[in-house]
């Protein structure tokens, strides 16, 4: 694709495995050497870090909307980056997931949203919308954490 169109910039998220960092660096060196006019700067999103007060607030509201048994706050940190991280650097913010794995499928083995086998249980859309709406209303009425 770079051969055909070039790129004003090359954007990656956080790359959390050394072998991937090396593979990306190798390809970038190749393109810089073979067609420097087609390759712009590399943009790496910063790691996304949730604000503790907003995280507690979101978990509380999600528990009220979905029921405490359906909210998991004990997830291990993930090495990832999103465009959202730029917002979170400027204002207190929280990024959370709404489970959309179909009933009967183990979330630990379900295909990720970047997989062609990914399947979205659309009933999760209603829950996610209600949670975000309630968080917005509570925030606007002064109930958000510090």
DSSP file (Angstrom, degrees, kcal/mol; ACC not computed):
  #  RESIDUE AA STRUCTURE BP1 BP2  ACC     N-H-->O    O-->H-N    N-H-->O    O-->H-N    TCO  KAPPA ALPHA  PHI   PSI    X-CA   Y-CA   Z-CA
    1    1 A X     >>       0   0    0      0, 0.0     4,-2.9     0, 0.0     5,-0.7   0.000 360.0 360.0 360.0 -40.6    0.0    0.0    0.0
    2    2 A X  H  >5 +     0   0    0      1,-0.2     4,-0.6     3,-0.2     5,-0.1   0.866 360.0  58.1 -61.8 -33.0    2.8    2.4    0.8
    3    3 A X  H  45S+     0   0    0      1,-0.2    -1,-0.2     2,-0.1     0, 0.0   0.889 114.9  35.9 -61.3 -37.6    4.2    1.7   -2.7
    4    4 A X  H  45S+     0   0    0     -3,-0.3    -2,-0.2     2,-0.1    -1,-0.2   0.880 138.0   7.9 -83.6 -41.1    0.9    2.9   -4.2
    5    5 A X  H  <5S-     0   0    0     -4,-2.9    -3,-0.2     1,-0.1    -2,-0.1   0.697  82.7-145.4-119.3 -25.7   -0.1    5.7   -2.0
    6    6 A X     << -     0   0    0     -5,-0.7     2,-0.3    -4,-0.6    33,-0.2  -0.232  22.3-103.4  76.4-177.7    2.5    6.6    0.5
    7    7 A X  E     -a   39   0A   0     31,-2.9    33,-1.0     1,-0.1     3,-0.1  -0.964   8.5-152.0-151.1 130.1    1.6    7.8    4.0
    8    8 A X  E    S-     0   0A   0     -2,-0.3    33,-0.7     1,-0.3     2,-0.3   0.801  92.5  -7.0 -68.4 -27.7    1.6   11.3    5.6
    9    9 A X  E     -a   41   0A   0     31,-0.3     2,-0.5    -3,-0.1    -1,-0.3  -0.968  64.9-131.3-159.2 156.7    2.3    9.5    8.9
   10   10 A X  E     -a   42   0A   0     31,-2.5    33,-3.4    -2,-0.3     2,-0.5  -0.978  28.0-162.3-115.0 125.2    2.5    6.0   10.2
   11   11 A X  E     +a   43   0A   0     -2,-0.5     2,-0.3    31,-0.2    33,-0.2  -0.905  13.8 169.9-116.1 132.3    0.5    5.4   13.3
   12   12 A X  E     -a   44   0A   0     31,-2.8    33,-2.0    -2,-0.5     2,-0.1  -0.927  26.9-129.9-128.8 158.8    0.7    2.6   15.8
   13   13 A X        -     0   0    0     -2,-0.3     2,-0.2    31,-0.2    34,-0.1  -0.226  62.5 -53.3 -83.8-170.9   -0.7    2.0   19.2
   14   14 A X        -     0   0    0     32,-0.2     2,-0.7    -2,-0.1    67,-0.2  -0.495  54.6-143.9 -64.8 133.3    1.6    0.9   22.1
   15   15 A X        -     0   0    0     -2,-0.2    65,-0.1     1,-0.1     6,-0.1  -0.905  18.4-176.8-105.8 111.1    3.5   -2.1   21.0
   16   16 A X        +     0   0    0     -2,-0.7     2,-0.4    63,-0.2    -1,-0.1   0.393  56.5  70.4 -95.4   2.5    3.9   -4.4   24.0
   17   17 A X  S >> S-     0   0    0      1,-0.1     4,-2.0     0, 0.0     3,-0.7  -0.978  70.8-139.1-125.3 134.2    6.1   -7.2   22.7
   18   18 A X  H 3> S+     0   0    0     -2,-0.4     4,-2.4     1,-0.3     5,-0.2   0.862 102.4  55.4 -57.1 -41.0    9.7   -6.9   21.9
   19   19 A X  H 3> S+     0   0    0      1,-0.2     4,-2.0     2,-0.2    -1,-0.3   0.850 108.7  48.9 -65.7 -31.7    9.5   -9.0   18.7
   20   20 A X  H <> S+     0   0    0     -3,-0.7     4,-2.8     2,-0.2     5,-0.2   0.888 108.2  53.2 -72.2 -38.5    6.7   -6.8   17.3
   21   21 A X  H  X S+     0   0    0     -4,-2.0     4,-2.6     1,-0.2    -2,-0.2   0.932 111.7  46.6 -58.7 -45.0    8.8   -3.7   18.1
   22   22 A X  H  X S+     0   0    0     -4,-2.4     4,-2.4     2,-0.2    -2,-0.2   0.903 112.2  49.9 -65.4 -41.1   11.7   -5.2   16.1
   23   23 A X  H  X S+     0   0    0     -4,-2.0     4,-2.1     2,-0.2    -2,-0.2   0.924 113.2  45.7 -64.3 -43.9    9.4   -6.2   13.2
   24   24 A X  H  X S+     0   0    0     -4,-2.8     4,-2.5     1,-0.2    -2,-0.2   0.930 113.0  50.2 -64.2 -44.7    7.8   -2.7   13.0
   25   25 A X  H  X S+     0   0    0     -4,-2.6     4,-2.5    -5,-0.2    -2,-0.2   0.894 109.3  52.2 -60.7 -40.1   11.3   -1.1   13.2
   26   26 A X  H  X S+     0   0    0     -4,-2.4     4,-2.2     2,-0.2    -1,-0.2   0.928 111.3  45.7 -62.5 -45.5   12.6   -3.3   10.5
   27   27 A X  H  X S+     0   0    0     -4,-2.1     4,-2.5     2,-0.2    -2,-0.2   0.890 112.2  51.4 -66.1 -38.5    9.7   -2.4    8.1
   28   28 A X  H  X S+     0   0    0     -4,-2.5     4,-2.8     2,-0.2     5,-0.2   0.915 109.4  49.9 -64.8 -41.7   10.1    1.3    8.9
   29   29 A X  H  X S+     0   0    0     -4,-2.5     4,-2.3     2,-0.2    -2,-0.2   0.915 110.0  52.2 -60.7 -41.8   13.8    1.1    8.1
   30   30 A X  H  X S+     0   0    0     -4,-2.2     4,-2.6     1,-0.2     5,-0.3   0.947 113.4  42.4 -58.3 -50.0   13.0   -0.6    4.9
   31   31 A X  H  X S+     0   0    0     -4,-2.5     4,-2.3     1,-0.2     7,-0.2   0.871 112.8  52.9 -69.1 -36.0   10.5    2.1    3.8
   32   32 A X  H  < S+     0   0    0     -4,-2.8     4,-0.4    -5,-0.2    -1,-0.2   0.895 115.6  41.6 -63.8 -38.1   12.7    4.9    5.0
   33   33 A X  H  < S+     0   0    0     -4,-2.3     3,-0.2    -5,-0.2    -2,-0.2   0.875 122.8  36.7 -77.0 -37.9   15.6    3.5    2.9
   34   34 A X  H  < S+     0   0    0     -4,-2.6    -3,-0.2    -5,-0.2    -2,-0.2   0.785 137.3   6.9 -90.9 -27.6   13.6    2.6   -0.2
   35   35 A X    >X  +     0   0    0     -4,-2.3     3,-2.1    -5,-0.3     4,-0.5  -0.362  63.0 164.1-152.6  64.8   11.1    5.4   -0.5
   36   36 A X  G >4 S+     0   0    0     -4,-0.4     3,-0.8     1,-0.3    -3,-0.1   0.793  77.8  61.6 -60.5 -27.2   11.7    8.1    2.1
   37   37 A X  G 34 S+     0   0    0      1,-0.2    -1,-0.3    -5,-0.1    -5,-0.1   0.688 103.2  51.8 -71.2 -16.0    9.4   10.5    0.2
   38   38 A X  G <4 S+     0   0    0     -3,-2.1   -31,-2.9    -7,-0.2     2,-0.5   0.532  99.4  71.9 -95.6  -7.5    6.5    8.1    0.8
   39   39 A X  E <<  -a    7   0A   0     -3,-0.8   -31,-0.1    -4,-0.5     3,-0.1  -0.941  59.9-170.8-119.9 121.2    6.8    7.7    4.5
   40   40 A X  E     -     0   0A   0    -33,-1.0   -31,-0.3    -2,-0.5   -32,-0.1  -0.076  45.5 -50.4 -88.7-165.0    6.0   10.4    7.1
   41   41 A X  E     -a    9   0A   0    -33,-0.7   -31,-2.5   -32,-0.1     2,-0.5  -0.249  55.1-111.1 -69.7 157.6    6.7   10.5   10.8
   42   42 A X  E     -a   10   0A   0    -33,-0.2     2,-0.5    -3,-0.1   -31,-0.2  -0.779  28.7-160.9 -88.0 129.7    5.9    7.6   13.1
   43   43 A X  E     -a   11   0A   0    -33,-3.4   -31,-2.8    -2,-0.5     2,-0.5  -0.965   6.7-173.1-114.4 119.8    3.1    8.4   15.6
   44   44 A X  E     -a   12   0A   0     -2,-0.5   -31,-0.2   -33,-0.2   -30,-0.1  -0.959  22.7-130.5-114.8 118.3    2.9    6.2   18.7
   45   45 A X        -     0   0    0    -33,-2.0    38,-0.1    -2,-0.5     3,-0.1  -0.364  28.6-111.2 -63.6 142.8   -0.1    6.8   20.9
   46   46 A X        -     0   0    0      1,-0.1    36,-0.6    36,-0.1    39,-0.2  -0.349  42.2 -86.9 -69.4 158.3    0.7    7.1   24.6
   47   47 A X  B     -B   81   0B   0     34,-0.2     2,-0.5     1,-0.1    34,-0.2  -0.425  45.6-118.7 -64.2 138.4   -0.3    4.4   27.0
   48   48 A X        -     0   0    0     32,-1.3     2,-0.5    -2,-0.1    32,-0.2  -0.703  32.1-174.5 -84.0 125.2   -3.9    5.0   28.3
   49   49 A X        -     0   0    0     -2,-0.5    44,-0.2    36,-0.2     2,-0.2  -0.983  18.1-136.1-123.6 121.5   -4.1    5.4   32.1
   50   50 A X        -     0   0    0     -2,-0.5     2,-0.4    45,-0.1    44,-0.2  -0.486  22.0-116.4 -73.9 144.5   -7.4    5.7   33.8
   51   51 A X     >  -     0   0    0     42,-3.0     4,-2.4    -2,-0.2     5,-0.2  -0.685  22.0-133.6 -77.9 129.1   -7.9    8.4   36.4
   52   52 A X  H  > S+     0   0    0     -2,-0.4     4,-2.4     1,-0.2     5,-0.2   0.887 102.5  48.9 -56.3 -43.9   -8.6    6.6   39.8
   53   53 A X  H  > S+     0   0    0      1,-0.2     4,-2.1     2,-0.2    92,-0.4   0.911 114.1  45.4 -63.1 -42.2  -11.6    8.8   40.8
   54   54 A X  H  > S+     0   0    0      2,-0.2     4,-2.7    39,-0.2    -1,-0.2   0.846 110.8  54.6 -69.5 -33.3  -13.2    8.4   37.4
   55   55 A X  H  X S+     0   0    0     -4,-2.4     4,-2.4     2,-0.2    -2,-0.2   0.934 109.7  45.9 -65.0 -46.2  -12.6    4.7   37.4
   56   56 A X  H  X S+     0   0    0     -4,-2.4     4,-2.3     2,-0.2    -2,-0.2   0.914 113.6  50.6 -61.7 -42.5  -14.3    4.3   40.8
   57   57 A X  H  X S+     0   0    0     -4,-2.1     4,-2.5     2,-0.2     5,-0.2   0.933 111.1  47.4 -60.8 -48.1  -17.2    6.5   39.6
   58   58 A X  H  X S+     0   0    0     -4,-2.7     4,-2.8     1,-0.2     5,-0.2   0.900 111.9  50.4 -62.9 -41.2  -17.6    4.5   36.4
   59   59 A X  H  X S+     0   0    0     -4,-2.4     4,-2.0     2,-0.2    -1,-0.2   0.894 111.0  49.5 -64.4 -39.5  -17.6    1.2   38.3
   60   60 A X  H  X S+     0   0    0     -4,-2.3     4,-1.8     2,-0.2    -2,-0.2   0.946 114.7  43.0 -64.4 -48.8  -20.2    2.5   40.8
   61   61 A X  H  X S+     0   0    0     -4,-2.5     4,-2.2     1,-0.2    -2,-0.2   0.918 113.3  52.0 -65.9 -42.7  -22.5    3.6   38.0
   62   62 A X  H  X>S+     0   0    0     -4,-2.8     4,-3.3    -5,-0.2     5,-0.5   0.882 108.1  52.7 -61.0 -37.5  -22.0    0.5   36.0
   63   63 A X  H  X5S+     0   0    0     -4,-2.0     4,-1.6     1,-0.2    -1,-0.2   0.884 109.5  48.7 -64.5 -38.2  -22.8   -1.6   39.0
   64   64 A X  H  <5S+     0   0    0     -4,-1.8    -2,-0.2     3,-0.2    -1,-0.2   0.876 119.1  39.1 -67.9 -36.8  -26.1    0.3   39.5
   65   65 A X  H  <5S+     0   0    0     -4,-2.2    -2,-0.2    -5,-0.1    -3,-0.2   0.921 132.2  22.0 -79.8 -46.2  -27.0   -0.1   35.8
   66   66 A X  H  <5S-     0   0    0     -4,-3.3    -3,-0.2    -5,-0.2    -2,-0.2   0.631 114.0 -99.7 -99.5 -16.1  -25.8   -3.7   35.2
   67   67 A X    ><< -     0   0    0     -4,-1.6     3,-2.3    -5,-0.5    -3,-0.2   0.189  31.9 -94.8  96.5 136.8  -25.8   -5.2   38.7
   68   68 A X  G >  S+     0   0    0      1,-0.3     3,-1.5    -5,-0.2    -1,-0.1   0.813 121.9  61.6 -55.7 -34.2  -22.7   -5.6   40.9
   69   69 A X  G 3  S+     0   0    0      1,-0.3    -1,-0.3    -6,-0.1    -2,-0.1   0.627 101.6  54.4 -68.8 -11.6  -22.2   -9.2   39.7
   70   70 A X  G <  S+     0   0    0     -3,-2.3     2,-0.5    -7,-0.1    -1,-0.3   0.258  92.1  82.6-106.3  11.3  -21.8   -8.0   36.2
   71   71 A X    <   -     0   0    0     -3,-1.5     2,-0.6    -4,-0.1   -12,-0.0  -0.972  58.1-166.0-120.2 123.6  -19.0   -5.5   36.8
   72   72 A X        +     0   0    0     -2,-0.5     3,-0.3     1,-0.1    -3,-0.1  -0.921  18.4 164.8-112.1 109.9  -15.4   -6.7   37.0
   73   73 A X        +     0   0    0     -2,-0.6    -1,-0.1     1,-0.2   -14,-0.0   0.342  65.1  78.2-102.3   5.3  -12.9   -4.2   38.5
   74   74 A X        +     0   0    0      2,-0.0    -1,-0.2     3,-0.0     2,-0.1   0.122  60.5 136.7-102.0  21.1  -10.2   -6.8   39.1
   75   75 A X        -     0   0    0     -3,-0.3     2,-0.1     1,-0.1     3,-0.1  -0.400  60.3-110.2 -67.3 143.2   -9.0   -7.0   35.5
   76   76 A X        -     0   0    0      1,-0.1    -1,-0.1    -2,-0.1    -2,-0.0  -0.447  42.6 -93.4 -69.2 145.4   -5.2   -7.1   35.1
   77   77 A X        -     0   0    0     -2,-0.1     2,-0.4    -3,-0.1    -1,-0.1  -0.276  42.3-143.6 -57.2 147.5   -3.7   -4.0   33.5
   78   78 A X        -     0   0    0     -3,-0.1     2,-1.3     2,-0.1    -1,-0.1  -0.916  11.7-126.7-117.4 142.1   -3.3   -4.2   29.8
   79   79 A X        +     0   0    0     -2,-0.4     2,-0.3   -32,-0.1   -63,-0.2  -0.737  63.4 122.4 -86.6  96.6   -0.5   -2.8   27.7
   80   80 A X        -     0   0    0     -2,-1.3   -32,-1.3   -32,-0.2     2,-0.3  -0.951  44.8-150.0-150.8 167.8   -2.4   -0.9   25.2
   81   81 A X  B     +B   47   0B   0     -2,-0.3     2,-0.3   -67,-0.2   -34,-0.2  -0.990  12.2 179.7-143.4 150.1   -2.9    2.5   23.7
   82   82 A X    >   -     0   0    0    -36,-0.6     3,-1.6    -2,-0.3     4,-0.3  -0.939  45.2-108.7-142.2 159.8   -5.9    4.3   22.2
   83   83 A X  T >> S+     0   0    0     -2,-0.3     3,-2.0     1,-0.3     4,-0.5   0.835 116.0  72.4 -56.9 -31.2   -6.5    7.8   20.7
   84   84 A X  H >> S+     0   0    0      1,-0.3     4,-2.1     2,-0.2     3,-0.7   0.749  77.9  76.6 -56.7 -24.8   -8.5    8.3   23.9
   85   85 A X  H <> S+     0   0    0     -3,-1.6     4,-1.0     1,-0.3    -1,-0.3   0.804  86.2  60.6 -59.9 -28.5   -5.2    8.5   25.8
   86   86 A X  H <> S+     0   0    0     -3,-2.0     4,-0.5    -4,-0.3    -1,-0.3   0.893 106.2  46.1 -66.6 -37.8   -4.7   12.0   24.5
   87   87 A X  H XX S+     0   0    0     -3,-0.7     4,-2.2    -4,-0.5     3,-1.7   0.931 108.7  55.5 -65.1 -45.3   -7.9   13.1   26.2
   88   88 A X  H 3< S+     0   0    0     -4,-2.1     5,-0.2     1,-0.3    -1,-0.2   0.699 101.0  59.2 -65.3 -18.5   -7.0   11.3   29.4
   89   89 A X  H 3< S+     0   0    0     -4,-1.0    -1,-0.3    -3,-0.2    -2,-0.2   0.717 113.5  38.3 -77.0 -20.7   -3.7   13.3   29.5
   90   90 A X  H << S+     0   0    0     -3,-1.7     2,-0.3    -4,-0.5    -2,-0.2   0.799 125.9  14.9-100.1 -35.6   -5.7   16.5   29.6
   91   91 A X  S  < S-     0   0    0     -4,-2.2    -1,-0.3   -40,-0.0     2,-0.1  -0.954  92.3 -82.6-138.9 154.9   -8.7   15.8   31.9
   92   92 A X        +     0   0    0     -2,-0.3     2,-0.3    -3,-0.1    -3,-0.1  -0.402  64.9 163.6 -57.9 131.0   -9.7   13.0   34.4
   93   93 A X        -     0   0    0     -5,-0.2   -42,-3.0   -44,-0.2     2,-0.4  -0.946  31.3-150.3-149.0 163.5  -11.0   10.2   32.3
   94   94 A X        -     0   0    0     -2,-0.3     2,-0.5   -44,-0.2   -44,-0.1  -0.997   3.1-162.1-141.4 137.7  -11.9    6.5   32.3
   95   95 A X        +     0   0    0     -2,-0.4     2,-0.3   -47,-0.0   -45,-0.1  -0.982  23.6 169.9-116.4 126.1  -11.8    3.9   29.5
   96   96 A X        -     0   0    0     -2,-0.5     2,-0.4   -38,-0.0    -2,-0.0  -0.910  27.8-121.1-137.8 164.8  -13.8    0.8   30.1
   97   97 A X        -     0   0    0     -2,-0.3     2,-0.6     2,-0.0    -2,-0.0  -0.809   8.8-149.8-106.2 144.9  -15.1   -2.3   28.3
   98   98 A X        -     0   0    0     -2,-0.4     2,-0.1     2,-0.0    26,-0.1  -0.974  31.3-120.7-109.2 118.0  -18.6   -3.5   27.8
   99   99 A X        +     0   0    0     -2,-0.6    29,-0.1     1,-0.1     8,-0.0  -0.368  38.4 168.6 -61.4 129.7  -18.6   -7.3   27.6
  100  100 A X        +     0   0    0     -2,-0.1    21,-2.5     2,-0.1     2,-0.3   0.064  26.5 131.8-131.7  22.7  -20.1   -8.3   24.2
  101  101 A X        -     0   0    0     19,-0.2     3,-0.1     1,-0.1    19,-0.1  -0.630  64.6-107.6 -77.6 133.4  -19.3  -12.0   24.2
  102  102 A X    >   -     0   0    0     -2,-0.3     3,-1.9    17,-0.3    -1,-0.1  -0.229  43.8 -88.5 -59.1 148.0  -22.3  -14.2   23.3
  103  103 A X  T 3  S+     0   0    0      1,-0.3    -1,-0.1    -3,-0.1     3,-0.1  -0.282 115.0  26.7 -55.4 139.9  -23.8  -16.2   26.1
  104  104 A X  T 3  S+     0   0    0      1,-0.3     2,-0.5    -3,-0.1    -1,-0.3   0.330  96.5 108.6  88.7  -8.3  -22.2  -19.6   26.4
  105  105 A X  S <  S-     0   0    0     -3,-1.9     2,-0.5    -4,-0.1    -1,-0.3  -0.877  73.7-120.7-104.6 134.7  -18.8  -18.5   25.0
  106  106 A X    >>  -     0   0    0     -2,-0.5     3,-1.4     1,-0.2     4,-1.2  -0.593  14.1-148.4 -72.9 118.6  -15.8  -18.2   27.3
  107  107 A X  T 34 S+     0   0    0     -2,-0.5    -1,-0.2     1,-0.3     3,-0.1   0.808  95.4  62.8 -58.1 -28.6  -14.6  -14.5   27.1
  108  108 A X  T 34 S+     0   0    0      1,-0.2    -1,-0.3    -3,-0.0    -2,-0.0   0.781 115.2  29.8 -68.6 -25.3  -11.0  -15.8   27.7
  109  109 A X  T <4 S+     0   0    0     -3,-1.4    -1,-0.2     2,-0.1    -2,-0.2   0.430  92.6 115.7-112.9  -1.7  -11.1  -17.7   24.4
  110  110 A X  S  < S-     0   0    0     -4,-1.2     8,-0.1     1,-0.1    -9,-0.0  -0.400  78.2 -97.1 -67.5 144.4  -13.5  -15.6   22.4
  111  111 A X        -     0   0    0      6,-0.2     8,-0.3     1,-0.1    -1,-0.1  -0.336  43.8-114.6 -59.7 141.6  -11.9  -13.9   19.3
  112  112 A X    >   -     0   0    0      1,-0.1     3,-2.1     6,-0.1     6,-0.3  -0.221  29.2 -99.4 -73.2 167.9  -10.9  -10.3   19.9
  113  113 A X  T 3  S+     0   0    0      1,-0.3    -1,-0.1     5,-0.1    -2,-0.1   0.602 123.1  59.5 -66.7  -9.6  -12.6   -7.4   18.2
  114  114 A X  T 3  S+     0   0    0      3,-0.0     2,-0.3     2,-0.0    -1,-0.3   0.357  89.0  94.3 -96.2   4.6   -9.6   -7.3   15.7
  115  115 A X  S X  S-     0   0    0     -3,-2.1     3,-1.4     1,-0.1    -4,-0.0  -0.722  76.9-133.7 -97.6 145.3  -10.3  -10.8   14.6
  116  116 A X  T 3  S+     0   0    0     -2,-0.3    -1,-0.1     1,-0.2    -3,-0.0   0.701 109.5  58.6 -67.2 -16.8  -12.4  -11.8   11.5
  117  117 A X  T 3  S+     0   0    0     -5,-0.1    -1,-0.2     2,-0.1    -6,-0.2   0.457  78.6 126.5 -88.5  -1.8  -14.1  -14.4   13.8
  118  118 A X    <   -     0   0    0     -3,-1.4     2,-0.4    -6,-0.3    -6,-0.1  -0.285  40.9-167.2 -58.6 137.4  -15.2  -11.7   16.2
  119  119 A X        -     0   0    0     -8,-0.3     2,-0.6   -19,-0.0   -17,-0.3  -0.993   9.4-147.3-130.7 126.6  -18.9  -11.8   17.0
  120  120 A X        -     0   0    0     -2,-0.4     2,-1.1   -19,-0.1   -19,-0.2  -0.817   9.1-142.6 -95.8 120.9  -20.7   -9.0   18.8
  121  121 A X    >   -     0   0    0    -21,-2.5     3,-2.4    -2,-0.6     4,-0.3  -0.737  16.9-155.4 -78.0 103.6  -23.6   -9.9   21.0
  122  122 A X  T >> S+     0   0    0     -2,-1.1     3,-1.3     1,-0.3     4,-0.6   0.630  83.2  77.3 -64.4 -14.1  -25.7   -6.8   20.1
  123  123 A X  H 3> S+     0   0    0      1,-0.3     4,-1.1     2,-0.2     3,-0.3   0.750  84.7  67.2 -65.2 -19.8  -27.7   -7.0   23.4
  124  124 A X  H <> S+     0   0    0     -3,-2.4     4,-2.9     1,-0.2    -1,-0.3   0.762  86.3  68.9 -69.2 -24.3  -24.5   -5.5   24.9
  125  125 A X  H <> S+     0   0    0     -3,-1.3     4,-2.5    -4,-0.3    -1,-0.2   0.905  98.1  49.6 -62.1 -41.0  -25.2   -2.2   23.0
  126  126 A X  H  X S+     0   0    0     -4,-0.6     4,-2.6    -3,-0.3    -1,-0.2   0.935 113.0  46.4 -62.5 -46.8  -28.2   -1.5   25.1
  127  127 A X  H  X S+     0   0    0     -4,-1.1     4,-2.5     1,-0.2    -2,-0.2   0.925 113.1  49.0 -62.7 -45.2  -26.3   -2.0   28.3
  128  128 A X  H  X S+     0   0    0     -4,-2.9     4,-2.5     1,-0.2     5,-0.2   0.905 112.1  49.0 -61.7 -41.7  -23.4    0.0   27.2
  129  129 A X  H  X S+     0   0    0     -4,-2.5     4,-2.6    -5,-0.2     5,-0.2   0.926 111.6  48.3 -64.0 -45.3  -25.6    2.9   26.1
  130  130 A X  H  X S+     0   0    0     -4,-2.6     4,-2.4     2,-0.2    -2,-0.2   0.901 112.6  49.3 -63.4 -39.6  -27.5    2.9   29.4
  131  131 A X  H  X S+     0   0    0     -4,-2.5     4,-2.5     2,-0.2    -2,-0.2   0.941 113.6  45.0 -64.7 -47.1  -24.3    2.8   31.4
  132  132 A X  H  X S+     0   0    0     -4,-2.5     4,-2.4     1,-0.2    -2,-0.2   0.895 113.6  50.4 -64.4 -39.5  -22.8    5.7   29.4
  133  133 A X  H  X S+     0   0    0     -4,-2.6     4,-2.6    -5,-0.2    -1,-0.2   0.929 111.9  46.8 -64.2 -44.6  -26.0    7.7   29.6
  134  134 A X  H  X S+     0   0    0     -4,-2.4     4,-2.8     2,-0.2     5,-0.2   0.900 111.8  51.0 -66.2 -39.2  -26.3    7.2   33.4
  135  135 A X  H  X S+     0   0    0     -4,-2.5     4,-2.6     2,-0.2    -1,-0.2   0.923 111.4  48.9 -60.9 -43.0  -22.6    8.2   33.8
  136  136 A X  H  X S+     0   0    0     -4,-2.4     4,-2.6     2,-0.2    -2,-0.2   0.932 113.2  45.9 -62.6 -46.7  -23.2   11.3   31.8
  137  137 A X  H  X S+     0   0    0     -4,-2.6     4,-1.4     2,-0.2    -2,-0.2   0.927 114.6  47.1 -63.3 -45.6  -26.3   12.3   33.7
  138  138 A X  H  <>S+     0   0    0     -4,-2.8     5,-3.1     1,-0.2     6,-0.4   0.903 112.8  50.0 -63.6 -40.4  -24.6   11.6   37.1
  139  139 A X  H ><5S+     0   0    0     -4,-2.6     3,-1.9    -5,-0.2     5,-0.3   0.932 109.2  50.7 -62.6 -45.8  -21.5   13.6   36.0
  140  140 A X  H 3<5S+     0   0    0     -4,-2.6    -1,-0.2     1,-0.3    -2,-0.2   0.770 109.3  52.6 -64.8 -25.1  -23.6   16.5   34.9
  141  141 A X  T 3<5S-     0   0    0     -4,-1.4    -1,-0.3    -5,-0.2    -2,-0.2   0.211 124.4-102.2 -96.8  14.9  -25.4   16.5   38.2
  142  142 A X  T < 5S+     0   0    0     -3,-1.9    -3,-0.2    -5,-0.1    -2,-0.1   0.651  86.6 121.4  83.9  16.5  -22.1   16.6   40.2
  143  143 A X      < +     0   0    0     -5,-3.1    -4,-0.2    -6,-0.2    -5,-0.1   0.455  41.2 115.1 -92.6   1.2  -21.9   13.0   41.2
  144  144 A X        -     0   0    0     -6,-0.4   -90,-0.1    -5,-0.3   -91,-0.0  -0.316  68.3-108.6 -73.2 154.2  -18.5   12.2   39.6
  145  145 A X              0   0    0    -92,-0.4    -1,-0.1     1,-0.1   -91,-0.1  -0.101 360.0 360.0 -70.5 175.4  -15.4   11.4   41.6
  146  146 A X              0   0    0    -93,-0.1    -1,-0.1   -94,-0.0   -54,-0.1   0.487 360.0 360.0 -64.1 360.0  -12.4   13.7   42.0
